[in-house]
């Protein structure tokens, strides 16, 4: 057991502060996680420091920068592919084949009795648990409500091309025979909610904070609709890598790298024709406010009348029955659309990738200046508008408008929804900051990370320690463990390891440069 004196304990905070500063200078994690690793072959136990993996500068600048470089590599690898990414499905295991064959036999002997229904249902659950999906079982009904797909009359129609089974865009051949396969870099913004100057409204009283809040809450759905329309017009399975960033006025906007190209006129037409309708009950008339709130008694009821509030399903039924009802909100993009053509391997491509990942290490709320009172007031007004705005069917804010949320439970209070969309640091946008289509690079982010690690291990001449997954037994070290090394010691240990790796890489680079120089001199002689 490690025992520290009183003087040593007093010096620990200062030592950690100094260690964190050194770690930042060397690009090392400032809050590493410690694990104990038991080598089952040698019986040796040692502490292993692992990076925390944070994606925000405010938590760990080094890990955030590492994640940003990983995303840049993912974007670069999939943007200008000249061949179709092939995704071969994993072969079914013997246990999976056995379950499918057993289900086929049960279905063949099905005689319409409840016994066989129950057996087939149990086999379906086992097959799903084994990871099989697709057309083997079919799809069960989700109970989703269907609405008319007729386009709004205030939205222009779009041309629809016949879909081709490809993810690659058009290629062009120059008179010299060189083939070019250009791609696009697109920036989309939300509409104006009032005149702004320096990111803050000129007149806060007329600025439409309610619409700004609803647009932010449903921004991810609007992006989905745009991708659907883009693929219909393009006529092929368009692949994209996109990031959501905050503007200075605190509205989210989108940067998107798109494989393939379309005429700018068509892209702007698609943006103008894209919208998302939110078919929810009305949230404009406040029923319960202040101290007068619904109470729970096997459901929420009005404390004055004792009558139960409408359930979420009943509220939607009323909405369906009224043919003249308008949606709660219609989200659209703004008129500002920036479309750039980009060629592979050019400086423009590298600049777009850097710009695409520029704010990935920042929180959405980092867009405004906290030292500027106007910026603080603008952010506070937007957060207040989001406070009572329903973010989902299960949001507690529906109680404020006389409706029980979907899957209601006791303890729900309007204005206290725990969804991250209502948190000040998210400003209404609760979706992912990075959006990547499935056939972008044919690799997951973990596989891209493993590629980078494999390259570094090979360059250093090291063997992968996890070649035998059963050799080591890992156990997390709980906080406050007196046997664990202090945080400052763990940070400096990682700094020393980083210095050894960097020195090895520099030595390898110097050796390679010397070999190249010798080869050049040999050819010259």
C-alpha positions in Angstrom: 0.0 0.0 0.0 1.3 3.5 -0.9 1.3 5.9 2.0 1.8 9.6 1.4 2.9 12.1 4.0 0.9 15.3 4.7 3.4 17.4 2.8 3.3 15.1 -0.2 -0.6 15.2 -0.2 -0.4 19.1 -0.2 1.9 19.1 -3.2 -0.3 16.8 -5.3 -2.6 19.5 -6.8 0.4 21.6 -7.8 2.2 18.6 -9.2 -0.9 17.6 -11.3 -1.2 21.2 -12.6 2.4 21.1 -13.8 2.0 17.6 -15.3 -1.1 18.7 -17.2 0.8 21.6 -18.7 3.6 19.4 -19.8 1.1 16.9 -21.2 -0.6 19.6 -23.3 2.8 20.6 -24.8 3.5 17.0 -25.8 0.0 16.1 -27.0 -0.7 13.6 -24.1 -4.0 13.0 -22.4 -4.4 15.1 -19.2 -6.8 12.7 -17.4 -5.7 9.2 -18.3 -7.7 6.2 -17.1 -5.7 3.6 -15.2 -6.2 -0.2 -15.7 -4.5 -3.1 -14.0 -3.3 -5.7 -16.5 -2.5 -9.3 -15.4 -0.3 -11.3 -17.7 -1.6 -14.9 -17.4 1.7 -16.2 -18.8 4.2 -14.5 -16.6 1.9 -13.6 -13.7 3.0 -10.0 -13.7 0.6 -7.2 -12.8 1.2 -3.7 -14.0 -0.7 -0.4 -14.4 -1.6 0.6 -17.9 -2.6 4.2 -18.7 -5.2 4.7 -21.3 -6.3 8.0 -22.9 -9.7 9.2 -21.8 -10.9 9.6 -25.4 -12.7 12.9 -24.9 -13.8 14.8 -28.1 -14.0 18.3 -26.6 -11.1 20.7 -25.9 -12.7 21.7 -22.7 -12.2 18.2 -21.3 -9.0 17.0 -22.8 -7.3 19.0 -25.7 -4.9 16.2 -26.6 -7.6 13.5 -27.0 -9.9 16.0 -28.8 -7.2 16.8 -31.3 -6.5 13.1 -31.8 -10.1 12.5 -32.5 -10.2 15.4 -35.0 -7.2 14.0 -36.9 -9.0 10.6 -37.0 -12.1 12.2 -38.4 -10.0 14.0 -41.0 -8.4 10.7 -42.1 -11.9 9.1 -42.4 -13.1 12.0 -44.5 -10.1 12.0 -46.8 -10.2 8.3 -47.4 -13.8 8.1 -48.5 -14.3 11.4 -50.3 -12.8 10.7 -53.8 -13.1 6.9 -54.2 -12.8 5.7 -57.8 -14.1 2.2 -57.1 -17.1 0.9 -55.4 -16.6 0.1 -51.7 -17.4 -3.6 -51.3 -18.8 -4.7 -47.9 -18.8 -8.5 -47.6 -21.2 -9.6 -44.9 -19.8 -11.9 -42.2 -20.5 -15.6 -42.7 -23.2 -17.1 -40.5 -21.9 -19.2 -37.6 -22.9 -22.8 -37.1 -25.3 -21.8 -34.3 -27.0 -19.2 -36.5 -27.4 -21.7 -39.3 -28.9 -24.2 -36.8 -31.4 -21.7 -35.6 -32.5 -20.8 -39.1 -32.9 -24.4 -40.1 -34.8 -25.2 -37.0 -37.2 -22.3 -37.7 -37.7 -23.5 -41.2 -38.6 -26.9 -40.0 -41.1 -25.4 -37.4 -42.7 -23.2 -40.1 -43.1 -26.3 -42.4 -44.9 -28.2 -39.7 -47.0 -25.3 -38.6 -50.6 -26.5 -38.3 -52.2 -23.2 -37.1 -52.2 -24.1 -33.4 -50.9 -21.8 -30.7 -48.1 -24.2 -29.9 -46.4 -23.7 -33.2 -47.0 -19.9 -33.0 -45.3 -19.8 -29.7 -42.4 -22.0 -30.9 -41.8 -19.9 -34.0 -41.9 -16.7 -31.9 -39.3 -18.0 -29.5 -37.0 -19.0 -32.4 -37.4 -15.5 -33.9 -36.2 -14.0 -30.6 -33.2 -16.3 -30.5 -32.3 -15.5 -34.1 -32.6 -11.8 -33.4 -30.4 -12.2 -30.3 -27.8 -14.1 -32.4 -27.5 -11.0 -34.6 -29.4 -12.1 -37.7 -31.5 -9.4 -39.5 -33.0 -8.8 -42.9 -35.5 -10.8 -44.9 -35.1 -14.1 -43.0 -37.8 -13.1 -40.5 -39.5 -10.2 -42.2 -40.3 -7.0 -40.3 -42.8 -6.7 -37.5 -45.2 -3.9 -37.4 -44.0 -0.9 -35.5 -47.3 0.8 -35.1 -46.0 3.9 -36.9 -48.7 6.3 -38.1 -48.8 6.8 -41.9 -49.5 10.2 -43.4 -49.9 11.4 -46.9 -46.7 11.7 -48.9 -48.1 14.5 -51.0 -45.7 17.5 -51.2 -46.7 20.8 -49.8 -48.0 23.2 -52.3 -45.5 25.9 -51.2 -42.6 23.6 -52.0 -41.3 23.2 -55.6 -41.4 19.7 -57.3 -38.1 17.9 -57.9 -37.0 15.8 -60.9 -36.7 12.1 -60.0 -34.1 10.1 -61.9 -33.9 6.3 -62.2 -31.7 4.9 -59.4 -28.5 3.2 -60.4 -26.6 0.8 -58.1 -23.5 2.9 -57.5 -22.1 5.2 -55.0 -19.8 7.0 -57.4 -20.6 10.2 -59.2 -19.9 11.2 -62.8 -16.4 11.2 -64.2 -15.0 13.4 -67.0 -12.3 12.7 -69.4 -10.0 15.5 -70.7 -8.8 15.7 -74.3 -5.5 14.3 -73.1 -7.2 11.2 -71.7 -7.0 12.0 -68.0 -10.1 11.1 -66.0 -11.5 13.5 -63.4 -14.0 12.5 -60.8 -15.0 15.8 -59.0 -16.9 15.9 -55.7 -18.7 18.7 -53.8 -18.4 20.6 -50.6 -21.7 22.0 -49.5 -22.7 24.5 -46.7 -26.3 24.8 -45.6 -27.7 27.2 -43.0 -31.1 27.8 -41.4 -33.3 30.8 -42.3 -33.1 34.2 -40.7 -35.1 34.9 -37.4 -34.4 38.6 -37.4 -31.6 41.0 -38.2 -28.3 40.3 -36.4 -25.1 42.3 -36.0 -22.0 40.5 -34.8 -24.0 37.4 -34.0 -26.6 39.1 -31.7 -30.1 40.3 -32.7 -30.4 44.0 -33.4 -33.9 43.9 -31.8 -34.2 41.0 -29.4 -37.9 41.7 -28.8 -38.8 41.0 -32.5 -36.2 38.1 -32.9 -38.2 34.8 -33.4 -36.6 32.7 -30.6 -39.5 30.2 -30.7 -38.8 29.4 -34.4 -35.1 29.3 -33.8 -35.6 26.8 -31.0 -37.8 24.5 -33.0 -35.5 24.6 -36.0 -32.6 23.6 -33.8 -34.6 20.7 -32.2 -35.6 19.3 -35.6 -32.4 20.2 -37.6 -31.2 16.5 -37.8 -34.5 15.5 -39.4 -34.2 18.3 -41.9 -30.8 17.0 -42.9 -32.2 13.5 -43.4 -34.9 14.9 -45.7 -32.2 16.7 -47.7 -30.1 13.5 -48.2 -33.3 11.7 -49.4 -34.1 14.4 -51.9 -30.4 14.6 -53.0 -30.3 10.8 -53.8 -33.6 10.9 -55.7 -32.4 13.7 -57.9 -28.9 12.4 -58.3 -30.0 9.0 -59.3 -27.4 7.1 -57.3 -26.6 6.3 -53.7 -24.9 9.6 -52.7 -22.4 9.2 -49.9 -21.5 12.0 -47.6 -19.4 13.1 -44.6 -20.9 16.0 -42.7 -20.4 18.0 -39.5 -22.8 20.2 -37.6 -21.4 23.4 -36.3 -22.8 26.5 -34.6 -23.0 29.9 -36.3 -22.2 33.0 -34.3 -25.9 33.6 -34.0 -26.1 30.2 -32.3 -28.0 28.5 -35.0 -26.7 25.1 -36.2 -25.5 24.8 -39.8 -24.1 22.0 -41.9 -20.8 21.4 -43.8 -21.0 18.4 -46.1 -18.4 16.6 -48.3 -20.3 14.8 -51.0 -18.9 12.1 -53.3 -19.8 13.0 -56.9 -21.2 16.2 -58.3 -24.4 17.8 -59.4 -25.0 21.1 -61.2 -25.2 24.0 -58.7 -28.6 24.9 -60.0 -30.0 21.5 -59.1 -28.4 21.5 -55.6 -30.0 24.9 -54.8 -33.3 23.6 -56.2 -33.1 20.6 -53.8 -32.3 22.8 -50.9 -35.3 25.0 -51.7 -37.6 22.0 -52.0 -36.5 20.3 -48.8 -38.6 20.6 -45.6 -39.6 18.6 -42.6 -43.1 18.7 -41.1 -43.5 18.0 -37.4 -46.9 16.4 -36.9 -47.2 16.8 -33.2 -50.1 18.2 -31.1 -50.2 22.0 -30.6 -47.7 23.4 -28.1 -48.8 27.0 -28.4 -51.5 27.1 -25.7 -50.3 26.8 -22.1 -52.6 24.8 -19.8 -50.5 24.2 -16.7 -48.0 26.7 -15.4 -46.3 27.8 -12.3 -47.4 25.9 -9.2 -50.5 24.5 -10.9 -49.2 21.3 -12.4 -50.7 17.9 -13.2 -50.4 15.2 -10.5 -49.7 11.6 -11.0 -52.2 8.9 -10.1 -51.7 6.0 -12.5 -51.4 8.7 -15.1 -51.4 12.5 -15.0 -54.7 14.3 -14.1 -55.9 17.8 -13.7 -55.7 18.6 -9.9 -58.8 21.0 -10.2 -61.1 18.6 -12.1 -59.6 15.2 -11.4 -59.9 14.3 -15.1 -57.0 12.5 -16.7 -55.1 14.4 -19.4 -55.2 13.2 -23.0 -52.6 10.5 -23.7 -50.1 10.9 -26.4 -52.0 8.5 -28.6 -55.3 10.2 -28.0 -53.8 13.6 -28.9 -52.4 12.1 -32.2 -55.8 10.6 -33.0 -57.5 14.0 -32.7 -54.8 15.4 -35.0 -55.5 12.7 -37.6 -59.2 13.2 -37.5 -59.0 16.9 -38.3 -58.2 17.1 -42.0 -57.5 20.8 -41.9 -54.9 20.7 -39.2 -51.5 22.1 -40.0 -48.3 20.6 -38.6 -46.8 22.0 -35.4 -43.7 23.2 -37.3 -42.2 23.1 -40.7 -38.4 23.3 -40.8 -36.6 24.6 -43.9 -33.1 25.7 -44.9 -32.2 29.3 -45.5 -31.5 30.9 -48.8 -27.7 30.9 -48.3 -26.3 27.9 -50.0 -22.6 27.5 -50.8 -21.6 24.8 -53.3 -18.0 24.2 -54.3 -16.5 21.7 -56.7 -13.5 19.9 -55.4 -10.9 17.6 -57.1 -9.0 14.8 -55.3 -5.4 15.6 -54.2 -5.7 19.3 -54.5 -5.1 22.0 -51.9 -8.8 22.9 -52.0 -9.6 19.3 -50.9 -7.2 19.5 -47.9 -8.6 23.0 -47.0 -12.2 21.7 -47.1 -11.3 18.8 -44.8 -9.7 21.1 -42.3 -12.6 23.4 -42.4 -15.1 20.5 -42.1 -13.4 19.4 -38.8 -12.5 22.8 -37.4 -15.2 22.9 -34.7 -15.4 19.3 -33.9 -13.4 19.9 -30.7 -15.7 22.7 -29.6 -19.1 22.7 -27.9 -22.0 24.2 -29.7 -22.2 26.9 -27.0 -18.5 27.9 -27.7 -19.7 30.0 -30.7 -20.5 33.1 -28.5 -18.3 35.2 -26.4 -19.1 34.7 -22.7 -17.4 38.0 -21.8 -19.8 40.0 -24.0 -23.1 40.8 -22.2 -25.0 40.9 -25.4 -23.9 37.5 -26.4 -24.7 36.1 -22.9 -28.2 37.6 -23.1 -28.8 36.2 -26.6 -27.8 32.7 -25.4 -29.9 33.0 -22.3 -33.0 33.9 -24.3 -32.5 31.0 -26.7 -32.0 28.6 -23.7 -35.2 30.0 -22.1 -37.1 29.4 -25.4 -35.9 25.8 -25.4 -36.8 25.2 -21.8 -40.5 24.6 -22.3 -40.4 23.5 -26.0 -41.2 19.8 -26.4 -38.1 18.0 -27.8 -39.7 14.5 -28.4 -42.9 12.6 -27.8 -41.5 11.5 -24.4 -40.6 15.1 -23.3 -42.0 16.2 -19.9 -42.9 19.6 -21.4 -46.1 18.1 -23.0 -47.7 18.3 -19.5 -47.5 22.1 -19.8 -49.9 21.9 -22.7 -52.3 19.4 -21.2 -51.0 16.2 -22.8 -49.5 13.2 -21.2 -46.1 12.4 -22.8 -45.6 9.1 -24.5 -44.6 6.4 -21.9 -45.4 8.8 -19.1 -44.1 8.0 -15.6 -44.2 9.7 -12.2 -41.9 12.6 -11.4 -42.1 14.4 -14.7 -42.1 18.2 -14.4 -42.4 20.7 -17.3 -39.2 22.6 -17.9 -37.1 19.9 -16.4 -36.7 17.5 -19.3 -33.4 15.6 -19.0 -32.8 15.5 -22.8 -29.5 17.0 -23.8 -31.3 19.2 -26.3 -32.4 21.4 -23.4 -28.9 21.8 -22.0 -27.2 25.2 -22.5 -24.2 23.6 -24.1 -26.2 21.9 -26.8 -28.6 24.9 -27.7 -31.4 22.6 -28.9 -29.4 20.3 -31.2 -29.3 16.8 -29.6 -28.0 14.9 -32.7 -24.6 13.7 -33.6 -22.0 16.3 -34.5 -20.5 14.1 -37.3 -22.8 12.4 -39.9 -21.2 9.7 -42.1 -23.1 7.6 -44.6 -22.7 3.8 -44.4 -20.7 3.4 -47.6 -18.4 6.3 -47.2 -15.1 4.5 -46.7 -16.4 1.0 -46.0 -14.8 1.2 -42.6 -16.0 2.1 -39.1 -14.3 4.7 -37.0 -12.8 1.9 -34.9 -11.3 0.4 -38.0 -9.8 3.7 -39.1 -8.3 4.0 -35.7 -6.9 0.5 -35.9 -5.3 1.3 -39.3 -3.5 4.3 -37.8 -2.4 2.3 -34.8 -1.1 -0.6 -37.0 0.9 1.9 -39.1 2.5 3.4 -36.0 3.3 0.0 -34.5 4.8 -1.2 -37.8 6.9 2.0 -38.1 8.2 1.6 -34.6 9.0 -2.1 -35.2 6.7 -3.2 -32.4 4.4 -6.2 -32.2 0.8 -5.9 -31.4 0.4 -6.8 -27.7 -3.1 -8.0 -28.1 -2.3 -10.7 -30.7 -3.4 -13.2 -28.1 -6.7 -11.8 -26.6 -6.7 -14.4 -23.8 -3.2 -13.7 -22.5 -4.2 -10.5 -20.5 -6.9 -9.9 -17.9 -7.8 -6.3 -17.5 -9.5 -4.7 -14.5 -10.4 -1.0 -14.0 -8.9 0.8 -11.0 -11.7 2.5 -9.0 -11.4 6.2 -8.1 -9.7 6.7 -4.7 -7.7 3.4 -4.8 -4.8 4.0 -2.5 -2.6 1.6 -4.4 -3.0 3.5 -7.7 -0.3 6.0 -8.7 -1.2 9.6 -8.4 -2.6 11.4 -11.4 0.5 13.5 -11.9 2.7 10.3 -12.0 0.4 8.7 -14.6 0.4 11.8 -16.8 4.2 12.1 -16.7 4.5 8.3 -17.4 2.5 8.8 -20.6 4.6 11.8 -21.5 7.8 9.7 -21.2 6.2 7.0 -23.4 5.2 9.6 -26.0 8.8 11.0 -26.1 10.2 7.5 -26.6 7.8 6.9 -29.5 8.6 10.2 -31.1 12.3 9.7 -30.8 11.9 6.3 -32.5 9.9 7.8 -35.3 12.4 10.6 -35.9 15.2 8.0 -36.0 13.3 6.0 -38.6 12.7 9.1 -40.6 16.3 10.1 -40.6 17.4 6.6 -41.6 14.9 6.7 -44.5 16.1 10.1 -45.6 19.7 8.9 -45.6 18.8 5.9 -47.7 16.9 8.1 -50.2 19.9 10.4 -50.4 22.3 7.5 -51.0 20.1 6.2 -53.8 20.0 9.5 -55.5 23.8 9.9 -55.3 24.2 6.3 -56.6 22.0 7.1 -59.7 23.9 10.4 -60.2 27.3 8.5 -60.2 
